[in-house]
Amino acid sequence: MVSTAAVAVWTVAHSRAFQIPTDESPTVEDDALPRTALLMGLKGTDPQLAEGLRRLLTQNYPNYEVHFVVDSVSDPAWDLVEQAIRDANATHARMLEFQDIPENGIVNCTNSKVVQAIRELDDSFEVVAMADGDVVTSENWLREIVAPLVRDPKIGVSTGNRWFIPPQSTIGSLAAHLWNVAAISVMYHLSMPWGGCYAIRMSTIRRGGLIEKWAKVAALDMHTTNEMRQLGLKVHYVPSLMMVNRGSFSLPFAVNWIRRQLTWARLYNPAWPAIVVHTSVFVATMLAAAVLGPVCLYFGATSPAWWAIGGLSSYLVILTALTGLMEVRIRACLSRAGQNVEPYSWWTSIPVIAAIPVTQIVQLIAVLQATFLKRVAWRGSILEINGPNDIRVIDEQSKTPLTNDSATKAA
């Protein structure tokens, strides 16, 4: 119960960030907005990619250029990007083919593409923004993520995060969503940004020697917290920049996606041992209560039986209520920001109660796999994990567009 109470306090505190009206932030005038390079690394396509490309190419921002680094000219994303640029009649977009040159063993991932793009920027760019291929932005997205860097010189990185609103309550979609609810609260309180919605000054990149550091890792956002602390800067979350993902996922996909996120945590997060212990204790306690309750009832030990059943029921109800609280406040925040998000219905909490135990078990499986397995699937490839600075593509599968069942890529 102590752990559950701690989670409740943690989540409620995070949810309060979304109560701040978005119109309280002062407007940054056009002439104060710096020239910005918007970077996107692509391998394969997402169901939302075409719309995401259109939005990025038509931002309400006076001086920016979009740089797409695509895996290869034969990748399905190449033609989609070309078509989007033609449709938007965009003269402020560049396409680059990824140069698959390993540095310290890190090859062929989104991070490598971003590093390549940054290295090719000229000195006219003052800010770099990054977006993932499954992100569908609003027309003011770039203005909103850059504005904090203009208003406060103590902010080193401005960021948002992802939020799942699946069209169907499949067990896989709910598992990914519930895992993400917990993950974003941890990221918020520990000032960990998300690389899929991220902006940083070029001067900060140069001062911290970040290009060289990022070239040696597979997940640049995992290092940002320490990098900003060393530079005396802070990570700033923009509440309205929760990027909605409406994908519908199978349970195997959810397991693989969560395992990838946890693999990066194992490689780059010093709190990994605490993650393993926390997950093991939570799942063991939940399973013990689920087994002991009926067993004690069968043998007539009603008092411990009801303690076990009551504890488990309270745990499920509290986590469901916390998820609903986050849903209500985040959707309200997004609606105030002008996004088309339907209000949350508490009736949808019913399947969440059943999905919580599944998600906890998925988390444990993913933690164990991330700890012991050396291979993970990512966008048609198999990555071999030999260490933080030694990640290699060992099997390139057929390059076909992703379906709705695989709409989310690794961060």
C-alpha positions as CSV (number, residue, x, y, z in Angstrom):
1,M,0.0,0.0,0.0
2,V,2.9,2.3,0.7
3,S,4.1,1.9,-2.9
4,T,0.6,2.4,-4.3
5,A,0.3,5.6,-2.2
6,A,3.7,6.8,-3.6
7,V,2.5,6.2,-7.2
8,A,-0.7,8.1,-6.5
9,V,1.2,11.1,-5.1
10,W,3.6,11.0,-8.1
11,T,0.8,10.8,-10.7
12,V,-1.5,13.4,-9.1
13,A,1.5,15.9,-9.0
14,H,2.2,15.2,-12.7
15,S,-1.5,15.7,-13.6
16,R,-1.5,19.2,-12.1
17,A,0.9,20.3,-14.9
18,F,-1.9,20.0,-17.4
19,Q,-4.3,22.2,-15.5
20,I,-2.3,25.4,-16.4
21,P,-4.3,27.2,-19.2
22,T,-2.2,27.2,-22.4
23,D,-3.1,30.9,-23.1
24,E,-1.2,32.1,-20.0
25,S,2.1,31.8,-21.8
26,P,3.2,35.1,-23.4
27,T,3.3,35.1,-27.2
28,V,6.7,35.2,-28.9
29,E,6.6,37.6,-31.8
30,D,7.7,36.3,-35.2
31,D,10.8,38.4,-35.4
32,A,12.0,37.0,-32.0
33,L,11.8,33.3,-33.2
34,P,15.2,31.9,-34.2
35,R,15.9,30.2,-37.5
36,T,15.2,26.5,-36.8
37,A,16.1,23.2,-38.4
38,L,13.3,20.6,-38.0
39,L,14.8,17.1,-38.2
40,M,13.1,13.8,-38.8
41,G,14.8,10.4,-39.3
42,L,12.7,7.8,-41.1
43,K,12.8,4.1,-41.7
44,G,9.6,2.6,-43.0
45,T,6.2,4.3,-42.8
46,D,3.5,4.8,-40.2
47,P,-0.2,5.0,-40.7
48,Q,-0.1,8.7,-39.6
49,L,3.1,9.6,-41.5
50,A,1.5,11.2,-44.5
51,E,-0.6,13.6,-42.4
52,G,2.4,14.1,-40.0
53,L,4.6,15.2,-43.0
54,R,1.9,17.6,-44.2
55,R,1.7,19.2,-40.8
56,L,5.4,19.6,-40.4
57,L,5.8,21.2,-43.8
58,T,3.0,23.8,-43.1
59,Q,4.0,25.1,-39.7
60,N,3.0,28.5,-38.5
61,Y,6.6,29.5,-38.1
62,P,8.4,32.3,-40.0
63,N,11.9,30.8,-40.6
64,Y,12.5,27.1,-40.5
65,E,13.7,24.3,-42.7
66,V,12.7,20.6,-42.6
67,H,15.5,18.0,-43.0
68,F,14.3,14.4,-43.7
69,V,17.0,11.7,-43.4
70,V,15.5,8.5,-44.9
71,D,17.0,5.1,-44.5
72,S,17.5,4.7,-48.3
73,V,16.0,5.7,-51.6
74,S,14.3,2.3,-51.8
75,D,12.6,2.8,-48.4
76,P,8.9,3.3,-48.7
77,A,9.2,6.5,-46.7
78,W,11.3,8.1,-49.5
79,D,8.4,8.3,-52.0
80,L,6.0,9.4,-49.3
81,V,8.3,12.3,-48.3
82,E,8.8,13.3,-51.9
83,Q,5.0,13.4,-52.5
84,A,4.4,15.4,-49.4
85,I,7.0,18.0,-50.4
86,R,5.4,18.3,-53.9
87,D,1.9,18.5,-52.4
88,A,2.9,21.3,-50.1
89,N,5.0,23.0,-52.8
90,A,7.7,23.2,-50.0
91,T,10.9,25.1,-50.8
92,H,12.0,24.8,-47.2
93,A,12.6,21.0,-47.1
94,R,15.6,18.8,-47.8
95,M,15.8,15.1,-48.3
96,L,18.9,13.1,-47.3
97,E,19.8,9.5,-47.8
98,F,21.1,8.0,-44.6
99,Q,24.9,7.3,-44.8
100,D,25.1,4.0,-42.8
101,I,28.5,4.7,-41.3
102,P,28.9,3.1,-37.9
103,E,30.5,5.1,-35.0
104,N,31.6,3.0,-32.1
105,G,29.2,0.3,-33.3
106,I,26.0,2.4,-33.3
107,V,24.4,1.9,-36.7
108,N,21.2,2.4,-38.5
109,C,18.8,3.9,-35.9
110,T,16.9,7.2,-35.7
111,N,19.5,8.7,-33.5
112,S,22.2,8.1,-36.2
113,K,20.0,9.9,-38.8
114,V,19.6,12.9,-36.5
115,V,23.3,13.1,-35.9
116,Q,23.9,13.1,-39.7
117,A,21.4,15.8,-40.2
118,I,22.9,18.1,-37.5
119,R,26.4,17.7,-38.9
120,E,25.2,19.0,-42.3
121,L,23.5,22.2,-40.9
122,D,25.1,25.5,-41.6
123,D,25.7,28.3,-39.0
124,S,22.5,30.1,-39.8
125,F,20.5,27.7,-37.7
126,E,20.1,28.7,-34.1
127,V,17.7,25.9,-32.9
128,V,17.3,22.2,-33.7
129,A,13.9,20.6,-33.3
130,M,13.2,16.9,-33.7
131,A,10.0,14.9,-34.4
132,D,9.3,11.2,-34.7
133,G,7.6,9.6,-37.7
134,D,4.5,8.8,-35.7
135,V,4.0,12.4,-34.6
136,V,1.1,14.4,-36.0
137,T,1.6,18.0,-34.9
138,S,-0.6,21.1,-34.7
139,E,0.1,24.0,-36.9
140,N,1.7,25.9,-34.0
141,W,3.8,22.9,-32.8
142,L,7.2,24.3,-33.8
143,R,6.3,27.7,-32.3
144,E,5.3,26.1,-29.0
145,I,8.4,24.0,-28.6
146,V,10.8,26.7,-29.6
147,A,9.2,29.5,-27.6
148,P,10.4,28.4,-24.1
149,L,14.0,28.5,-25.4
150,V,13.4,32.1,-26.4
151,R,11.7,33.2,-23.2
152,D,14.1,31.6,-20.7
153,P,17.9,31.3,-21.3
154,K,18.1,28.8,-18.4
155,I,16.1,26.2,-20.4
156,G,18.3,23.9,-22.3
157,V,15.8,21.6,-23.9
158,S,12.1,22.0,-24.5
159,T,10.0,18.8,-24.9
160,G,6.6,17.1,-25.0
161,N,5.7,13.5,-24.8
162,R,3.5,10.8,-26.4
163,W,-0.1,9.9,-25.4
164,F,-2.0,6.9,-26.6
165,I,-5.7,7.2,-27.5
166,P,-6.3,3.9,-29.2
167,P,-9.5,3.6,-31.4
168,Q,-10.2,0.2,-29.8
169,S,-9.6,-1.1,-26.3
170,T,-7.6,-4.2,-27.4
171,I,-5.4,-5.7,-24.7
172,G,-2.2,-4.8,-26.6
173,S,-3.3,-1.1,-27.0
174,L,-4.3,-0.9,-23.4
175,A,-1.0,-2.4,-22.2
176,A,1.0,0.1,-24.3
177,H,-1.2,2.9,-23.0
178,L,-1.0,2.0,-19.3
179,W,2.8,1.4,-19.5
180,N,3.1,4.9,-21.1
181,V,1.0,6.5,-18.4
182,A,3.5,5.4,-15.8
183,A,6.6,6.1,-18.0
184,I,5.7,9.7,-18.7
185,S,5.2,10.5,-15.0
186,V,8.7,9.1,-14.3
187,M,10.1,11.2,-17.2
188,Y,8.3,14.3,-16.0
189,H,9.6,14.1,-12.4
190,L,13.1,13.1,-13.4
191,S,13.3,15.8,-16.1
192,M,13.8,13.2,-18.9
193,P,12.8,14.5,-22.3
194,W,11.3,12.5,-25.2
195,G,13.3,12.7,-28.4
196,G,10.2,12.5,-30.6
197,C,9.2,16.0,-29.5
198,Y,12.4,17.9,-28.7
199,A,14.1,21.3,-29.2
200,I,17.5,22.5,-28.3
201,R,19.7,25.5,-29.2
202,M,22.7,24.9,-31.5
203,S,24.8,26.8,-29.1
204,T,24.0,24.3,-26.4
205,I,24.9,21.4,-28.7
206,R,28.2,23.0,-29.4
207,R,29.0,24.0,-25.8
208,G,28.3,20.5,-24.5
209,G,30.0,18.7,-27.4
210,L,26.7,16.8,-27.8
211,I,27.1,15.7,-31.4
212,E,30.1,13.6,-30.5
213,K,28.3,12.2,-27.5
214,W,25.1,11.4,-29.4
215,A,27.0,9.7,-32.1
216,K,28.1,7.0,-29.6
217,V,24.6,6.1,-28.2
218,A,21.3,4.8,-29.6
219,A,19.0,7.1,-27.5
220,L,20.1,10.7,-27.2
221,D,17.2,11.7,-25.0
222,M,18.3,9.2,-22.3
223,H,21.4,11.4,-21.8
224,T,19.8,14.8,-21.9
225,T,19.1,15.1,-18.2
226,N,22.7,14.7,-17.2
227,E,24.0,16.7,-20.1
228,M,21.7,19.7,-19.2
229,R,22.7,19.4,-15.5
230,Q,26.4,19.6,-16.4
231,L,25.7,22.7,-18.4
232,G,23.6,24.3,-15.7
233,L,20.5,24.2,-17.8
234,K,17.0,22.6,-17.3
235,V,14.6,20.5,-19.2
236,H,11.2,22.2,-19.8
237,Y,8.0,20.3,-20.5
238,V,5.3,22.0,-22.6
239,P,1.9,20.5,-21.4
240,S,0.1,21.1,-24.6
241,L,2.7,19.1,-26.6
242,M,1.4,15.7,-25.8
243,M,1.6,14.0,-29.2
244,V,-1.5,11.8,-29.7
245,N,-0.9,8.3,-31.1
246,R,-4.1,6.6,-32.3
247,G,-2.6,3.3,-33.3
248,S,-4.2,0.0,-32.4
249,F,-1.7,-2.7,-31.2
250,S,-1.6,-6.4,-30.7
251,L,-0.2,-7.8,-27.4
252,P,3.0,-9.1,-29.1
253,F,3.7,-5.7,-30.5
254,A,3.1,-4.0,-27.2
255,V,5.6,-6.5,-25.5
256,N,8.2,-5.8,-28.2
257,W,7.7,-2.0,-28.0
258,I,7.9,-1.9,-24.2
259,R,11.0,-4.2,-24.3
260,R,12.7,-1.7,-26.7
261,Q,12.1,1.2,-24.3
262,L,13.4,-0.8,-21.4
263,T,16.4,-1.9,-23.4
264,W,17.5,1.7,-23.8
265,A,16.9,2.2,-20.1
266,R,19.1,-0.8,-19.3
267,L,21.9,0.6,-21.4
268,Y,21.7,4.2,-20.5
269,N,19.7,4.7,-17.3
270,P,21.7,4.4,-14.0
271,A,18.4,3.7,-12.2
272,W,18.0,0.4,-14.1
273,P,18.5,-1.8,-11.0
274,A,15.8,0.1,-9.2
275,I,13.5,-0.5,-12.1
276,V,14.1,-4.2,-12.0
277,V,13.5,-4.4,-8.2
278,H,10.4,-2.2,-8.3
279,T,8.8,-4.2,-11.2
280,S,9.6,-7.6,-9.5
281,V,8.1,-6.5,-6.1
282,F,5.0,-5.0,-7.6
283,V,4.2,-8.1,-9.8
284,A,5.1,-10.5,-7.0
285,T,2.8,-8.7,-4.6
286,M,0.0,-8.6,-7.1
287,L,0.2,-12.3,-8.0
288,A,0.6,-13.3,-4.4
289,A,-2.6,-11.4,-3.5
290,A,-4.5,-13.0,-6.5
291,V,-3.5,-16.5,-5.4
292,L,-3.7,-16.2,-1.6
293,G,-7.1,-14.7,-1.6
294,P,-9.0,-17.6,-3.2
295,V,-6.7,-20.2,-1.4
296,C,-7.4,-18.7,2.0
297,L,-11.1,-18.6,1.3
298,Y,-11.0,-22.3,0.3
299,F,-9.4,-23.2,3.6
300,G,-11.7,-21.0,5.6
301,A,-9.1,-18.3,6.6
302,T,-11.5,-15.5,5.8
303,S,-9.6,-12.7,7.4
304,P,-6.3,-13.0,5.4
305,A,-8.4,-13.8,2.3
306,W,-10.3,-10.5,2.5
307,W,-7.1,-8.6,3.3
308,A,-5.5,-10.1,0.1
309,I,-8.6,-9.6,-2.1
310,G,-9.3,-6.1,-0.6
311,G,-5.7,-5.0,-1.2
312,L,-5.6,-6.2,-4.8
313,S,-9.0,-4.6,-5.5
314,S,-7.9,-1.3,-4.0
315,Y,-4.7,-1.4,-6.0
316,L,-6.6,-1.9,-9.3
317,V,-9.2,0.7,-8.5
318,I,-6.6,3.3,-7.5
319,L,-4.5,2.8,-10.6
320,T,-7.6,2.9,-12.8
321,A,-8.7,6.2,-11.2
322,L,-5.2,7.7,-11.6
323,T,-5.2,6.7,-15.3
324,G,-8.6,8.3,-15.7
325,L,-7.4,11.5,-13.9
326,M,-4.5,11.7,-16.4
327,E,-6.8,11.1,-19.3
328,V,-9.2,13.9,-18.2
329,R,-6.6,16.5,-17.6
330,I,-4.4,15.7,-20.6
331,R,-7.4,15.7,-23.0
332,A,-8.7,18.9,-21.6
333,C,-5.3,20.5,-22.0
334,L,-5.1,19.3,-25.6
335,S,-8.6,20.7,-26.3
336,R,-7.6,24.1,-24.9
337,A,-4.6,24.0,-27.3
338,G,-6.9,23.5,-30.2
339,Q,-6.4,19.8,-30.9
340,N,-9.4,17.7,-31.9
341,V,-9.6,15.3,-28.9
342,E,-12.8,13.8,-27.7
343,P,-13.6,14.1,-23.9
344,Y,-12.7,11.1,-21.8
345,S,-15.6,8.8,-20.8
346,W,-15.2,7.0,-17.5
347,W,-17.0,4.0,-19.0
348,T,-13.8,3.2,-20.8
349,S,-12.2,2.6,-17.4
350,I,-13.9,-0.8,-17.2
351,P,-11.4,-2.6,-19.5
352,V,-8.5,-0.7,-17.9
353,I,-9.1,-2.6,-14.7
354,A,-8.6,-5.9,-16.4
355,A,-5.7,-4.6,-18.4
356,I,-3.6,-3.5,-15.4
357,P,-2.5,-7.0,-14.3
358,V,-1.7,-7.9,-17.9
359,T,0.4,-4.7,-18.2
360,Q,2.3,-5.5,-15.0
361,I,3.1,-9.0,-16.2
362,V,4.1,-7.6,-19.6
363,Q,6.4,-5.1,-17.8
364,L,8.0,-8.0,-15.9
365,I,8.5,-10.1,-19.0
366,A,9.9,-7.0,-20.9
367,V,12.3,-6.2,-18.0
368,L,13.6,-9.8,-17.9
369,Q,14.0,-9.8,-21.7
370,A,15.7,-6.4,-21.7
371,T,18.1,-7.7,-19.0
372,F,19.1,-11.0,-20.7
373,L,18.3,-10.9,-24.4
374,K,20.7,-9.3,-26.8
375,R,18.4,-8.9,-29.8
376,V,15.3,-6.7,-30.4
377,A,13.2,-6.0,-33.4
378,W,13.0,-2.5,-34.7
379,R,11.3,-1.4,-37.9
380,G,12.0,-4.4,-40.1
381,S,15.5,-4.9,-38.6
382,I,16.9,-7.1,-35.9
383,L,19.3,-5.1,-33.6
384,E,22.1,-7.0,-31.7
385,I,22.8,-5.3,-28.4
386,N,26.4,-5.9,-27.3
387,G,26.7,-2.9,-25.1
388,P,25.8,0.8,-24.9
389,N,28.2,1.7,-27.7
390,D,27.9,-1.5,-29.7
391,I,24.5,-1.9,-31.4
392,R,24.4,-3.5,-34.8
393,V,21.8,-4.4,-37.4
394,I,22.3,-8.1,-38.0
395,D,19.2,-8.9,-40.1
396,E,17.5,-6.5,-42.5
397,Q,14.0,-7.8,-43.1
398,S,11.8,-6.8,-46.0
399,K,11.1,-3.0,-46.2
400,T,7.3,-2.9,-46.3
401,P,5.0,-0.2,-44.9
402,L,4.0,-0.7,-41.2
403,T,0.4,-1.5,-40.5
404,N,-1.8,-0.1,-37.8
405,D,-0.5,-2.9,-35.6
406,S,2.9,-1.4,-35.6
407,A,2.4,2.3,-35.6
408,T,4.7,3.3,-32.9
409,K,8.5,3.2,-33.2
410,A,11.1,3.1,-30.5
411,A,12.0,6.3,-29.0
